[in-house]
Amino acid sequence: MIRSPITTLQSSLVLPYLEEHRLLSDAALADAPRVLGSDDQRKQLSAGDIVWADTVLPLGEEWWVYRPVETYTRKGSKPVTVLKEVAKMKVNAQQAETSTLELQSYRQEINLNDVLLPAPALGASSELFFVPATPPVGVKAQVMGAIGGQSYIATSEVVVLDKGHLDSLQAGHVLQLHHPVTEIEGKKGSYDYKRSSYTGKQFQLAPRGIGEVMVIRAYEAFSLAIVLRSSEPFSSGVSALSPQSTP
């Protein structure tokens, strides 16, 4: 089902996540250039400092500095790490197997071992024009966490889902948020939330819908999705389902 392009989703909500946050596989992270430091042995670098990288980079190119935030794993797929952009730099010299970069702008001080990635290509903002669509029947994703690392998530924030291209998810797909099933066990008068292999009477509380998310970038086995609406703050573990799926 295809609907009209979203007009209420402001570009200012999405652009920072598309350009300033990346999901990177362990292999790509291992191969990425890293910050070596400076010749005055400072561990935190900022305006006025010349930063050295451990790789020969093309002269004049702009590279962004990223810091690993959190790593997510999914059974049967390679882990991915969320990277947060902390600075923008330009290559100004090469020497042996290293390069030096000049700081253009920064959000935080640069640390040794921060990751360097090429600046996003011009025109990347074209991805902001999303056409909402219903994902394939049977998609059952889970919210792994918030891109900013906070414990509780609300409307307009961006989350990591444990499904991606391999699961037929793509930008624009809208999924419904549901609290997972709650299990309660015990005898009358001594009920408690399930924490053991207790064999007495058990109850399952039906999952409850709490909102919607829309995929804004799908990777191989994970996706970034923005919370379109949420009736209450929620945390990781919440289900994100295609509308036809049974919670």
N, C-alpha and C positions, 0 to 999 in steps of 0.2 A: 504494500500500500504506500503510495507516494502522496505527500501533501505539499502545500506551498512552502517556499523557503521561509525559515524562521526569521521574523523581523524583530522579536523582542530580545534576542540573545545579543548583547552588546559586544562588539569586537574587543573592547577594553577588558572584558572578562576572560576571553579566550586567548588572545594574542600572547600574553605573557607565558601561558602554559605551553603553547605550541613552539615558541621561539626560545624560551628561557629554561625549559625543562626537557630532558631527554630520558628515554629508557635505553640502556645499552647492555648488550650481552656481556658475559664475563670475558669471552674471547676478544671482543672489540675493545673492552675496557683495558685488557692486558696489553693490547697493541697500541693504544692511544698515547700520544706524546704527553709528557709530564713536566711539571715545573721543577727545575733543579734548585732554584734559589737565586741569590744575588752574590756579587763578588765581595760584599761587605758582611756576608754571613748572617743576614737578617732572616728570621723564620717567617715573619709576616711582612708582606710587601704591599705598598700603596703608591699614591701619587708621587712622581719624581723618581721612583726606583726603576732600574733596568732589570728585567726579569729574564733569566736564562731557561731555555727548554732543552730537553735531552735528545732532540731530533733536529735534523736540518729541515727547516720549513721555507717555503717559497718567499722571497723578498717582497715586501709590500702587501702581503695578504693579511686579512683580518682574521684573527682566531679568538674564540671565546674561551674563557676559563670556567671550568665547572668543578663542583665539589660533590662527590658521592654522598647521598643522603640515606638511602635505605635499599636493601636488596630483597627482592621477592622471588619466591620459588614456587613451582607448580609441578606436580608429579608428571613425569614423562617429557618435560621441557627443560631447556636450559634456563638458569636463573637470569634475572635482569636487575640492573641497578638504576635507581632514579638519580639523575644528576641535576643539580641546581646551578644555574649560571651565576657567577659572582663578579666577573669582570670581562671587559673587551680590550683586546690588545692588537697591535700591528707589528709584524716582523720587520726589523730594521737592520739586521746583520746576521751573517752566518760565520761560524768558526769551527773547523774540524767536524765533529759529529754533533755540534750544538747550534742553537740560534739564540739571538737576543730579541726581546720584544719590548715595545714601548706601550705603556698603559694609556688607553684611550678614555675609559670610564670604568668605574667599579661600584658595586653594591656593598661588598665586604672586602676586607684585606685578603690578599692572595697568600695561600700557604704552600709550603713545599709539598710536592706530590699531587697538587691539584691537577686536574685533567684538562688538556687542550683539545678543542675540536674546531673544525672550520666554521666560520660564521654561516648562519642559515642563508640559503640562496635568496636573492631578491625575488619578490613576487610570492613568497611563501604565504603572505596574508590572503591569497586567493582561497586558501583552505577555510577561511572564515565563513564562506557562504554555504551553510549546511542545508541540505534538503532532508527533513526528518522522514524516516522510513521505519517500517516494522521489520525487525530482524527475523531470520528463519525460525520456524516453529521448533521448540525444544531447546533453545539456547538457555542454559542455566549457569550464569556466572556468579562470582562472589566478589564482593568489595574487599580488596587486600589491604587498603589503607588510603590515607589522604596524601596527595602529592606534597603537601607542606609538612607532613609528619605529625599533625595534631591528632589528639585522641578522639575528638568528637567532630563530626562532619555535618554541614548544613547546606542550604541552598546556595548555588553559585560557586561552590568549591569543586575542585577536581580530584577525582579518585583514580586508583589503579584497579582494573578488573583483571581476573585471571583467565580471560578468553580474548582471542584476537583473530587474525586472518585465518588461522588454521581451523577456527570454529565458525567461519563465515561471517564474522563481525566486520563492519566497516563504518567509516565516519558517517554520522547521521542516524545510525540505528538507535532507537529509543527503547530502553528497558525499564521494567517496573521494579521498584525496590520493595522487598518484603523482609520483615524480621524472620529469622529462622525459627523452626519449630522449637517450642519450649517443652521440656519433659519434666514432669513432676511424679514423685513416687512416695510410697509409704502407706501406712494404715490411717484410717479416719482419725483425725485429731493429731496426727504426727506427720503430716505431709511436708515434703521438702523438695527442692529442685534436685534433679537427678545428678548424682556425683559418683555413683558406684554401680556395682552389678547386682543391686538389690532385686530380688525376684518377686516382691509383693506387687500390689496393684500399682499400675502406672497410667498416667494421663499424658496426652499430647495436646498442647494448646495450639490451635490453628495459627499458621503464619498470618501476619497482618501487614497489609500494604501501607507504605509510608511515603511514597513519592516516585519520582522518575529520574533517570539519568540518560544523557545522550552521549554516544561515543564521539569524540572529537579527533582522535587519532588511534588507529589500530596498528599494532605491531604483530609479529608472528604469533605469539602465544599470550600476549597481554594487550590491554588497551588503556588509553586515558579517556575518561568520561566526565562530563560536567553535570553536576546535580541541577536539574531543571526546577525541581520543587521537592521540598521535604516537610512533612508535617511536624517533625521533631528532630532534634539532633540524633545522630546514629554513629556507630563505630564500625570497625572492620568486622567481617563475618556476615554482614547483611547480604541477602541474595539479590541479584539483578537478573530478572527473567524476561524472556520475550512474552508479550501479552497472552499468547495462547498456551504458555506452559503452566503446569500445575505446580504451585509452590510446594 
